Amino acid sequence: VQLVESGGGLVQPGGSLRLSCAMSGFTFSSYAMSWYRQVPGKERELVAAIDSVGRSTLPADSVKGRFTISRDNFKNTVYLQMNSLKPEDTAVYFCNAKRSTTNYWGQGTQVTVSS
């Protein structure tokens, strides 16, 4: 089982990034997928989630209207489109795959929003 995030980097405030998380080794379409983020000294925060049939939620009020989660079950990939980025969005972003009690994590990708 492998989850590999990509797409992170340095972006100026107001810019956009699209994170990708490619999965292999399990039946991607049967898993709910999520994006979390974490900054040093703080707990990991759930940013966005999408279930196996594509229904999405954005639990974090701070990203509503700016972030969008989507998935492509043919490409075994989940995406996080991030627009109007702010310095407070700076964090390591992790993708998560969950089904019942099974949980998989990616290694994380750094997003830095700075001028």
MOZI-V719687 format. One record per pair of residues at least 24 apart in sequence whose C-alpha atoms are under 10 Angstrom apart, sorted by sequence separation. I is the first residue (numbers start at 0). J is the second residue. D is the distance in Angstrom with one decimal. If there is no record, write none. Layout:
i:I j:J d:D
i:I j:J d:D
This chain:
i:0 j:24 d:4.3
i:1 j:25 d:8.5
i:27 j:51 d:8.3
i:28 j:52 d:7.9
i:31 j:55 d:9.8
i:33 j:57 d:9.7
i:35 j:59 d:9.9
i:86 j:110 d:9.7
i:87 j:111 d:9.0
i:88 j:112 d:6.7
i:89 j:113 d:8.3
i:0 j:25 d:6.2
i:28 j:53 d:9.6
i:86 j:111 d:7.3
i:87 j:112 d:7.6
i:88 j:113 d:9.8
i:0 j:26 d:9.9
i:61 j:87 d:9.3
i:62 j:88 d:8.6
i:84 j:110 d:9.9
i:85 j:111 d:9.2
i:86 j:112 d:4.7
i:87 j:113 d:9.4
i:61 j:88 d:8.9
i:84 j:111 d:9.4
i:85 j:112 d:6.1
i:86 j:113 d:5.8
i:49 j:77 d:8.8
i:84 j:112 d:6.7
i:85 j:113 d:8.0
i:86 j:114 d:8.7
i:48 j:77 d:9.9
i:84 j:113 d:9.4
i:48 j:79 d:9.7
i:47 j:79 d:8.1
i:46 j:79 d:9.5
i:34 j:68 d:8.2
i:33 j:68 d:8.3
i:32 j:68 d:9.2
i:33 j:69 d:9.8
i:32 j:69 d:9.2
i:32 j:70 d:8.3
i:31 j:70 d:10.0
i:28 j:70 d:9.1
i:27 j:70 d:9.8
i:28 j:71 d:8.7
i:29 j:72 d:9.3
i:34 j:77 d:9.0
i:27 j:71 d:9.4
i:28 j:72 d:5.5
i:32 j:76 d:9.5
i:33 j:77 d:8.4
i:34 j:78 d:8.7
i:27 j:72 d:6.7
i:28 j:73 d:8.5
i:32 j:77 d:7.2
i:33 j:78 d:9.4
i:34 j:79 d:7.4
i:26 j:72 d:9.3
i:27 j:73 d:9.0
i:28 j:74 d:10.0
i:32 j:78 d:9.6
i:33 j:79 d:9.2
i:46 j:92 d:9.1
i:48 j:94 d:9.6
i:50 j:96 d:9.9
i:51 j:97 d:9.8
i:27 j:74 d:9.2
i:28 j:75 d:7.4
i:43 j:90 d:9.7
i:45 j:92 d:9.8
i:46 j:93 d:9.7
i:47 j:94 d:9.6
i:48 j:95 d:9.1
i:49 j:96 d:10.0
i:50 j:97 d:9.3
i:51 j:98 d:9.3
i:27 j:75 d:5.7
i:28 j:76 d:9.6
i:43 j:91 d:9.3
i:44 j:92 d:9.4
i:45 j:93 d:9.4
i:46 j:94 d:10.0
i:48 j:96 d:9.8
i:50 j:98 d:9.8
i:17 j:66 d:9.4
i:19 j:68 d:10.0
i:26 j:75 d:8.5
i:27 j:76 d:8.1
i:38 j:87 d:9.7
i:43 j:92 d:9.2
i:44 j:93 d:9.7
i:45 j:94 d:9.8
i:15 j:65 d:9.4
i:16 j:66 d:9.7
i:17 j:67 d:9.4
i:18 j:68 d:9.5
i:19 j:69 d:9.7
i:20 j:70 d:9.4
i:21 j:71 d:9.8
i:25 j:75 d:9.4
i:27 j:77 d:9.6
i:38 j:88 d:9.3
i:43 j:93 d:9.0
i:45 j:95 d:9.8
i:15 j:66 d:9.5
i:17 j:68 d:9.7
i:19 j:70 d:9.4
i:23 j:74 d:9.9
i:37 j:88 d:9.7
i:38 j:89 d:7.5
i:39 j:90 d:8.2
i:22 j:74 d:8.7
i:23 j:75 d:7.2
i:36 j:88 d:8.6
i:37 j:89 d:8.7
i:38 j:90 d:4.9
i:39 j:91 d:9.0
i:21 j:74 d:7.8
i:22 j:75 d:5.6
i:23 j:76 d:9.2
i:36 j:89 d:8.7
i:37 j:90 d:5.3
i:38 j:91 d:6.5
i:21 j:75 d:6.0
i:22 j:76 d:6.2
i:36 j:90 d:5.8
i:37 j:91 d:5.3
i:38 j:92 d:9.1
i:20 j:75 d:8.4
i:21 j:76 d:4.5
i:22 j:77 d:8.4
i:35 j:90 d:9.4
i:36 j:91 d:5.4
i:37 j:92 d:6.6
i:20 j:76 d:5.4
i:21 j:77 d:6.7
i:35 j:91 d:8.3
i:36 j:92 d:4.3
i:37 j:93 d:8.1
i:19 j:76 d:6.6
i:20 j:77 d:5.3
i:21 j:78 d:8.9
i:35 j:92 d:5.7
i:36 j:93 d:5.9
i:19 j:77 d:5.8
i:20 j:78 d:6.4
i:34 j:92 d:6.8
i:35 j:93 d:5.1
i:36 j:94 d:8.7
i:18 j:77 d:8.3
i:19 j:78 d:4.6
i:20 j:79 d:8.7
i:34 j:93 d:5.7
i:35 j:94 d:6.2
i:18 j:78 d:5.5
i:19 j:79 d:6.6
i:33 j:93 d:8.3
i:34 j:94 d:4.5
i:35 j:95 d:7.5
i:17 j:78 d:6.7
i:18 j:79 d:5.0
i:19 j:80 d:8.8
i:33 j:94 d:5.7
i:34 j:95 d:6.2
i:17 j:79 d:5.6
i:18 j:80 d:6.4
i:32 j:94 d:7.2
i:33 j:95 d:5.1
i:34 j:96 d:9.1
i:16 j:79 d:8.2
i:17 j:80 d:4.4
i:18 j:81 d:7.9
i:32 j:95 d:5.6
i:33 j:96 d:6.6
i:16 j:80 d:6.2
i:17 j:81 d:5.9
i:31 j:95 d:8.2
i:32 j:96 d:4.7
i:33 j:97 d:8.2
i:15 j:80 d:7.5
i:16 j:81 d:5.3
i:17 j:82 d:8.5
i:30 j:95 d:9.4
i:31 j:96 d:5.8
i:32 j:97 d:6.4
i:15 j:81 d:5.4
i:16 j:82 d:6.7
i:30 j:96 d:5.9
i:31 j:97 d:5.2
i:32 j:98 d:9.0
i:14 j:81 d:8.4
i:15 j:82 d:4.4
i:16 j:83 d:9.3
i:29 j:96 d:9.5
i:30 j:97 d:5.4
i:31 j:98 d:6.3
i:13 j:81 d:9.9
i:14 j:82 d:6.2
i:15 j:83 d:6.2
i:16 j:84 d:8.2
i:29 j:97 d:8.9
i:30 j:98 d:5.1
i:31 j:99 d:9.4
i:13 j:82 d:7.1
i:14 j:83 d:5.4
i:15 j:84 d:6.2
i:27 j:96 d:8.2
i:29 j:98 d:7.2
i:30 j:99 d:8.8
i:35 j:104 d:9.9
i:12 j:82 d:9.6
i:13 j:83 d:4.1
i:14 j:84 d:5.5
i:15 j:85 d:9.8
i:27 j:97 d:9.7
i:32 j:102 d:9.9
i:34 j:104 d:9.8
i:37 j:107 d:9.4
i:12 j:83 d:7.0
i:13 j:84 d:4.9
i:14 j:85 d:8.3
i:27 j:98 d:9.9
i:30 j:101 d:9.3
i:31 j:102 d:9.8
i:32 j:103 d:9.6
i:33 j:104 d:9.7
i:34 j:105 d:9.9
i:36 j:107 d:8.6
i:38 j:109 d:9.9
i:4 j:76 d:9.5
i:6 j:78 d:9.6
i:11 j:83 d:9.4
i:12 j:84 d:5.4
i:13 j:85 d:6.4
i:22 j:94 d:9.9
i:30 j:102 d:9.3
i:35 j:107 d:9.2
i:36 j:108 d:9.3
i:37 j:109 d:9.6
i:2 j:75 d:9.9
i:3 j:76 d:9.4
i:4 j:77 d:9.3
i:5 j:78 d:9.6
i:6 j:79 d:9.4
i:11 j:84 d:7.6
i:12 j:85 d:5.1
i:13 j:86 d:9.2
i:20 j:93 d:8.7
i:21 j:94 d:9.3
i:30 j:103 d:10.0
i:34 j:107 d:9.9
i:36 j:109 d:9.3
i:2 j:76 d:9.2
i:4 j:78 d:9.3
i:6 j:80 d:10.0
i:10 j:84 d:8.0
i:11 j:85 d:8.1
i:12 j:86 d:6.4
i:18 j:92 d:8.6
i:20 j:94 d:6.5
i:22 j:96 d:8.9
i:36 j:110 d:9.4
i:10 j:85 d:9.3
i:11 j:86 d:8.3
i:12 j:87 d:9.6
i:18 j:93 d:9.7
i:19 j:94 d:8.7
i:20 j:95 d:9.0
i:10 j:86 d:9.3
i:12 j:88 d:9.5
i:18 j:94 d:9.4
i:10 j:89 d:9.6
i:9 j:89 d:9.1
i:8 j:89 d:9.8
i:22 j:103 d:9.9
i:7 j:90 d:9.8
i:22 j:105 d:9.0
i:7 j:91 d:8.6
i:21 j:105 d:9.2
i:7 j:92 d:8.2
i:20 j:105 d:7.8
i:5 j:92 d:9.6
i:20 j:107 d:9.5
i:4 j:92 d:8.4
i:5 j:93 d:9.9
i:20 j:108 d:9.7
i:4 j:93 d:7.3
i:19 j:108 d:9.6
i:3 j:93 d:9.3
i:4 j:94 d:7.0
i:18 j:108 d:8.4
i:2 j:93 d:9.5
i:3 j:94 d:8.3
i:2 j:94 d:7.6
i:18 j:110 d:9.3
i:2 j:95 d:8.1
i:2 j:96 d:8.4
i:16 j:110 d:8.6
i:15 j:112 d:9.6
i:14 j:112 d:8.3
i:12 j:111 d:9.5
i:13 j:112 d:8.7
i:14 j:113 d:9.9
i:4 j:104 d:9.8
i:7 j:107 d:9.1
i:8 j:108 d:7.9
i:9 j:109 d:8.3
i:10 j:110 d:7.8
i:11 j:111 d:8.3
i:12 j:112 d:5.8
i:13 j:113 d:9.7
i:2 j:103 d:7.6
i:3 j:104 d:8.9
i:4 j:105 d:6.4
i:5 j:106 d:9.9
i:7 j:108 d:5.4
i:8 j:109 d:6.1
i:9 j:110 d:6.2
i:10 j:111 d:6.3
i:11 j:112 d:5.4
i:12 j:113 d:6.0
i:13 j:114 d:9.9
i:1 j:103 d:8.2
i:2 j:104 d:6.6
i:3 j:105 d:5.6
i:4 j:106 d:7.1
i:5 j:107 d:8.3
i:6 j:108 d:7.4
i:7 j:109 d:5.3
i:8 j:110 d:5.0
i:9 j:111 d:4.7
i:10 j:112 d:5.0
i:11 j:113 d:5.0
i:12 j:114 d:6.5
i:0 j:103 d:8.0
i:1 j:104 d:8.4
i:2 j:105 d:4.7
i:3 j:106 d:6.8
i:4 j:107 d:6.2
i:5 j:108 d:6.3
i:6 j:109 d:8.8
i:7 j:110 d:4.9
i:8 j:111 d:6.1
i:9 j:112 d:5.9
i:10 j:113 d:6.3
i:11 j:114 d:5.0
i:0 j:104 d:9.8
i:1 j:105 d:7.4
i:2 j:106 d:7.5
i:3 j:107 d:7.9
i:4 j:108 d:6.1
i:5 j:109 d:9.0
i:6 j:110 d:8.5
i:7 j:111 d:7.9
i:8 j:112 d:8.4
i:9 j:113 d:7.1
i:10 j:114 d:7.6
i:1 j:106 d:9.5
i:2 j:107 d:9.4
i:3 j:108 d:9.0
i:4 j:109 d:9.7
i:9 j:114 d:9.1
